[in-house]
Amino acid sequence: MPFTIVRQDITKLKVDAIVNAANTDLQMGGGVCGAIFKAAGAPELQAACDKLAPIKTGEAVITPGFGLPAKFIIHAAGPVYRQWNKEQNEQHLRAAYTNSLKRAVENNCETIAFPLISSGIYGYPKDEALQVATSAIQGFLTDHDLDVTLVVFDKSAFTISCELLGAVESYIDEHYIETHEIRRRQLLNVERDALYEADEDVTNYNEPIFEEMLAPSVGAPVPLDDLVGNLDEPFSQMLLRLIEPNLIEVLPITTDNYEPAFIQFEAVSNKDYLNELSSTRGSNCTSVDALIYGLLNDGRKIIFPIEWKYVEAYYNDDKAAGDKGITRKRRYTELINNSAQLKSENHAIYYFEPFYQLMRQTLWAEQMVIHNNSEIISADKYLHIHVIPADNNELLTRIYKCSEKPMEDTWRSCINNQGKYLIVTPKQLLSKVQGKEYDKFLEYLNKRYW
């Protein structure tokens, strides 16, 4: 099942379970924990937690969701980061994720959302915390069928990537700030004790230093939303100049939050062409990370579905297996057989990632063209763009069991028209973008990804 990373308020997600980054006493704290308690109803949730406390680091327990859209809250106690004991840090953090996932399965949950555990006042470096989270979740999903989301929220405090720039959102913090003010708080005794225990060399506790950890970093780069919201038609045209020299104009898309938009994020079709019974992005609805719509010099219109793969790695999860596999094959088999682009003899490959996603996006693009008379975005052709850093060897160079070949070789053996699929690196894609008005955007990309 999908593992995605998004920027959203975890307390508002309509999933079966959300995970609370808890302390071992299961007391209401700040950050994510405080936000969850407030949204759920603090008295009721605290009473339920008191019956289960205390727990050990790495353990997880479950309570009702009370006032939340989520049915359950899973409380996972992450470790305080100890620089001299990274192996134990990772063991405890991995256990927090794995035990949370186990509680979800035990309670028949199909969807679960996590914050980035331990990356707040417990000091776990965000890049390391993200690696452990990704590894633990993907490892669990090899044997279990769950839809897992890792959630980013504090938009004002840290520079955050949107999915245009990769499936892994950058620099995630556990502090949810409803308004964009800095609100400092006193540490709980259990938090203070944990921090004391973690650093035996500290002789004088300096509370202002730890309180400072609850505030946004000073001088943080401009939030990416402010940059993306200002991207205009010339930027989009420069973006594609190297890829499609016959493009003469990028056309506005009137279905995006930024209107008129020249890059649409998380694009879906107006109608359910793929028999998915859903028009909302997610595990049951095919979408693309970004979409650009343009006019060619011969008068035809073209769409560029763009999929970004920065750090993804995929395992041998056969999506054609079991009851859900039967449903998936019922959705896509006829479409594959009738596809001009997909070779029908490769059905088995299409149900392993990343080819499962590529198959669905190819069908999506084909159907957008076939039904161009009924779509707001009326396109005569498409070019599927796959943006992958050259050093993402886990995705590019590994040998996939379903084909015994690397990723690009596998996918190109599945498609008829090679000119409708293109792999580029981020630098290649943006190499033609020039102009002072884009300097901040390109500076952001350079610092974050290059």
RAQUIRA-V869283 format. One record per residue. N is the residue number from 1. RES is the residue in three letters. PHI is phi in whole degrees, -180 to 180 (999 if undefined). D_LAST is the distance of its C-alpha to the last C-alpha in Angstrom with 2 decimals. Layout:
n res phi d_last
N RES PHI D_LAST
N RES PHI D_LAST
//
This chain:
n res phi d_last
1 MET 999 29.72
2 PRO -68 26.51
3 PHE -124 24.06
4 THR -125 22.04
5 ILE -127 20.18
6 VAL -134 21.17
7 ARG -105 21.69
8 GLN -165 25.43
9 ASP -89 28.41
10 ILE -62 29.45
11 THR -72 33.06
12 LYS -104 33.36
13 LEU -74 32.14
14 LYS -94 34.92
15 VAL -123 34.33
16 ASP -69 36.87
17 ALA -147 35.40
18 ILE -114 32.89
19 VAL -105 31.99
20 ASN -98 32.76
21 ALA -77 30.92
22 ALA -96 34.33
23 ASN -92 35.98
24 THR -68 38.55
25 ASP -88 41.46
26 LEU 56 40.13
27 GLN -92 40.76
28 MET -62 39.26
29 GLY -118 36.45
30 GLY -107 33.81
31 GLY 58 30.39
32 VAL -58 30.19
33 CYS -57 33.50
34 GLY -64 35.33
35 ALA -63 34.07
36 ILE -66 35.25
37 PHE -60 38.60
38 LYS -64 39.25
39 ALA -72 38.46
40 ALA -79 40.48
41 GLY 109 43.38
42 ALA -59 43.25
43 PRO -61 46.92
44 GLU -66 47.01
45 LEU -69 43.69
46 GLN -65 44.54
47 ALA -63 47.92
48 ALA -67 46.41
49 CYS -67 43.96
50 ASP -59 46.81
51 LYS -72 48.55
52 LEU -108 45.64
53 ALA -81 44.58
54 PRO -88 43.74
55 ILE -123 41.17
56 LYS -93 39.30
57 THR -58 35.61
58 GLY 94 33.95
59 GLU -86 36.82
60 ALA -145 36.88
61 VAL -131 39.83
62 ILE -127 40.45
63 THR -132 42.34
64 PRO -63 43.16
65 GLY -85 40.81
66 PHE 52 43.70
67 GLY -82 42.62
68 LEU -85 39.18
69 PRO -63 38.50
70 ALA -71 37.48
71 LYS -72 40.48
72 PHE -130 39.40
73 ILE -120 37.43
74 ILE -103 36.26
75 HIS -101 36.03
76 ALA -117 33.78
77 ALA -94 33.86
78 GLY -85 30.57
79 PRO -84 30.54
80 VAL -78 30.09
81 TYR -71 27.26
82 ARG -116 28.81
83 GLN -61 26.49
84 TRP -87 29.16
85 ASN -139 29.70
86 LYS -65 26.43
87 GLU -64 28.30
88 GLN -70 30.73
89 ASN -53 28.08
90 GLU -65 26.47
91 GLN -60 29.94
92 HIS -68 31.04
93 LEU -68 27.95
94 ARG -61 28.03
95 ALA -63 31.76
96 ALA -62 31.30
97 TYR -70 29.29
98 THR -64 31.58
99 ASN -66 34.75
100 SER -63 33.69
101 LEU -65 33.19
102 LYS -64 36.57
103 ARG -61 38.28
104 ALA -63 36.91
105 VAL -64 38.29
106 GLU -60 41.57
107 ASN -106 42.02
108 ASN 60 41.31
109 CYS -80 38.10
110 GLU -109 36.02
111 THR -133 33.19
112 ILE -147 31.56
113 ALA -126 28.90
114 PHE -114 27.25
115 PRO -87 25.64
116 LEU -89 23.22
117 ILE -64 26.09
118 SER 74 26.40
119 SER -90 23.28
120 GLY -93 25.54
121 ILE -67 28.25
122 TYR -79 28.33
123 GLY 80 25.15
124 TYR -69 23.17
125 PRO -55 19.49
126 LYS -64 17.75
127 ASP -67 15.09
128 GLU -69 18.07
129 ALA -62 20.33
130 LEU -68 18.16
131 GLN -63 18.06
132 VAL -65 21.82
133 ALA -59 22.52
134 THR -62 20.79
135 SER -64 22.52
136 ALA -65 25.85
137 ILE -68 25.94
138 GLN -65 25.03
139 GLY -62 27.52
140 PHE -67 30.20
141 LEU -73 29.67
142 THR -66 30.54
143 ASP -119 34.12
144 HIS -137 34.38
145 ASP -106 34.17
146 LEU -136 32.43
147 ASP -103 30.14
148 VAL -113 27.67
149 THR -126 25.48
150 LEU -105 23.24
151 VAL -109 23.62
152 VAL -112 21.67
153 PHE -130 23.90
154 ASP -58 23.67
155 LYS -64 22.09
156 SER -82 23.02
157 ALA -83 22.05
158 PHE -134 18.36
159 THR -68 15.43
160 ILE -125 15.52
161 SER -82 13.72
162 CYS -95 16.22
163 GLU -69 16.51
164 LEU -56 15.23
165 LEU -106 11.69
166 GLY 131 12.58
167 ALA -75 15.74
168 VAL -101 14.68
169 GLU -72 14.93
170 SER -90 13.07
171 TYR 44 15.06
172 ILE -92 18.45
173 ASP -122 21.63
174 GLU -84 25.14
175 HIS -90 26.77
176 TYR -93 28.16
177 ILE -118 29.45
178 GLU -61 31.75
179 THR -96 31.88
180 HIS -99 29.19
181 GLU -93 31.33
182 ILE -94 30.76
183 ARG -117 33.49
184 ARG -90 34.00
185 ARG -141 36.32
186 GLN -76 38.34
187 LEU -72 37.15
188 LEU -70 39.36
189 ASN -58 41.44
190 VAL -66 39.75
191 GLU -71 36.30
192 ARG -62 37.69
193 ASP -64 39.37
194 ALA -65 36.29
195 LEU -70 34.30
196 TYR -59 37.28
197 GLU -63 37.56
198 ALA -72 33.91
199 ASP -129 34.20
200 GLU -71 37.51
201 ASP -84 36.78
202 VAL -80 36.84
203 THR -103 40.37
204 ASN -124 40.08
205 TYR -75 38.42
206 ASN -108 36.68
207 GLU -60 36.56
208 PRO -58 34.82
209 ILE -64 31.78
210 PHE -70 31.57
211 GLU -66 32.36
212 GLU -62 29.47
213 MET -66 27.22
214 LEU -86 28.55
215 ALA -106 27.27
216 PRO -61 23.96
217 SER -69 21.88
218 VAL -76 22.79
219 GLY 74 20.52
220 ALA -64 18.05
221 PRO -61 15.80
222 VAL -59 17.55
223 PRO -55 17.83
224 LEU -63 15.98
225 ASP -57 19.43
226 ASP -65 20.56
227 LEU -78 17.86
228 VAL -62 18.30
229 GLY -64 22.03
230 ASN -101 21.99
231 LEU -72 20.33
232 ASP -117 23.17
233 GLU -60 24.53
234 PRO -59 23.22
235 PHE -61 19.59
236 SER -62 20.37
237 GLN -69 22.22
238 MET -64 19.51
239 LEU -57 17.11
240 LEU -104 19.68
241 ARG -60 21.07
242 LEU -71 19.47
243 ILE -82 20.48
244 GLU -132 23.98
245 PRO -65 25.62
246 ASN -84 28.81
247 LEU -74 27.40
248 ILE -110 29.34
249 GLU -159 28.74
250 VAL -94 26.64
251 LEU -94 29.23
252 PRO -71 29.21
253 ILE -112 29.30
254 THR -97 31.91
255 THR -112 31.30
256 ASP -106 28.16
257 ASN -65 28.03
258 TYR -96 26.79
259 GLU -112 29.72
260 PRO -76 29.57
261 ALA -100 26.17
262 PHE -110 24.25
263 ILE -137 21.72
264 GLN -103 23.47
265 PHE -98 21.82
266 GLU 53 23.50
267 ALA -76 25.97
268 VAL -131 29.28
269 SER -84 32.44
270 ASN -72 35.62
271 LYS -126 37.67
272 ASP -86 37.52
273 TYR -75 37.41
274 LEU -105 36.22
275 ASN 61 39.06
276 GLU -95 36.78
277 LEU 61 39.12
278 SER -154 36.36
279 SER -117 34.65
280 THR -109 32.27
281 ARG -55 28.76
282 GLY 155 28.70
283 SER -66 29.93
284 ASN -108 32.91
285 CYS -145 31.41
286 THR -74 28.97
287 SER -141 26.21
288 VAL -123 22.98
289 ASP -60 19.78
290 ALA -149 20.08
291 LEU -139 22.79
292 ILE -123 23.31
293 TYR -123 26.87
294 GLY -142 27.94
295 LEU -113 30.93
296 LEU -93 31.33
297 ASN -71 33.58
298 ASP -96 36.25
299 GLY 92 36.67
300 ARG -80 35.10
301 LYS -109 32.52
302 ILE -136 29.41
303 ILE -111 27.09
304 PHE -117 23.49
305 PRO -71 22.84
306 ILE -119 19.11
307 GLU -118 18.04
308 TRP -105 14.53
309 LYS -129 14.08
310 TYR -88 11.01
311 VAL -130 12.89
312 GLU -66 16.44
313 ALA -137 19.10
314 TYR -125 22.67
315 TYR -115 26.03
316 ASN -88 29.40
317 ASP -91 30.73
318 ASP -82 33.39
319 LYS -78 33.51
320 ALA -93 36.81
321 ALA -85 38.59
322 GLY 72 41.05
323 ASP -65 42.33
324 LYS -68 38.96
325 GLY -63 38.36
326 ILE -61 41.65
327 THR -63 40.57
328 ARG -63 37.29
329 LYS -66 39.15
330 ARG -65 41.74
331 ARG -69 39.10
332 TYR -107 37.29
333 THR -58 39.72
334 GLU -65 41.63
335 LEU -63 38.58
336 ILE -64 37.08
337 ASN -63 40.43
338 ASN -95 40.67
339 SER -73 37.12
340 ALA -79 36.83
341 GLN -98 33.32
342 LEU -88 33.57
343 LYS -82 35.83
344 SER -70 38.45
345 GLU -76 38.98
346 ASN -105 35.59
347 HIS -54 36.45
348 ALA -61 35.78
349 ILE -65 32.15
350 TYR -64 31.48
351 TYR -104 32.12
352 PHE -121 29.38
353 GLU -73 25.76
354 PRO -84 23.46
355 PHE -72 26.25
356 TYR -62 28.20
357 GLN -68 25.61
358 LEU -63 25.19
359 MET -61 28.98
360 ARG -65 29.44
361 GLN -69 26.94
362 THR -65 28.62
363 LEU -61 31.97
364 TRP -60 30.80
365 ALA -64 29.71
366 GLU -60 32.96
367 GLN -69 35.04
368 MET -62 33.47
369 VAL -74 34.62
370 ILE -59 37.97
371 HIS -103 38.73
372 ASN -62 37.40
373 ASN -72 40.76
374 SER -107 40.40
375 GLU -104 36.75
376 ILE -61 35.63
377 ILE -92 32.80
378 SER -99 35.05
379 ALA -113 33.17
380 ASP -99 34.71
381 LYS -158 31.81
382 TYR -144 28.31
383 LEU -134 25.14
384 HIS -84 23.20
385 ILE -108 19.43
386 HIS -113 17.37
387 VAL -99 13.57
388 ILE -137 12.21
389 PRO -60 9.13
390 ALA -63 10.89
391 ASP -96 10.75
392 ASN -82 12.43
393 ASN -68 15.63
394 GLU -63 17.66
395 LEU -90 17.73
396 LEU -82 17.77
397 THR -106 19.92
398 ARG -66 22.26
399 ILE -92 25.82
400 TYR -88 27.11
401 LYS -63 30.72
402 CYS -70 31.77
403 SER -135 31.20
404 GLU 62 30.69
405 LYS -142 27.80
406 PRO -66 23.98
407 MET -60 22.51
408 GLU -64 22.34
409 ASP -61 25.69
410 THR -62 27.20
411 TRP -69 26.29
412 ARG -67 27.29
413 SER -74 30.59
414 CYS -97 31.14
415 ILE -118 30.86
416 ASN -88 33.22
417 ASN -97 31.42
418 GLN -66 28.23
419 GLY -73 27.44
420 LYS -94 26.98
421 TYR -137 23.93
422 LEU -140 20.61
423 ILE -103 17.44
424 VAL -135 14.34
425 THR -86 10.61
426 PRO -57 8.65
427 LYS -65 8.13
428 GLN -63 11.80
429 LEU -63 12.92
430 LEU -101 11.84
431 SER -66 12.69
432 LYS -95 16.15
433 VAL -79 15.53
434 GLN -139 17.11
435 GLY 126 19.21
436 LYS -61 19.42
437 GLU -67 19.98
438 TYR -107 16.41
439 ASP -60 14.84
440 LYS -67 14.46
441 PHE -64 12.95
442 LEU -68 10.27
443 GLU -63 9.82
444 TYR -60 9.56
445 LEU -60 6.88
446 ASN -63 4.76
447 LYS -71 6.19
448 ARG -81 6.30
449 TYR -118 3.79
450 TRP -112 0.00
//
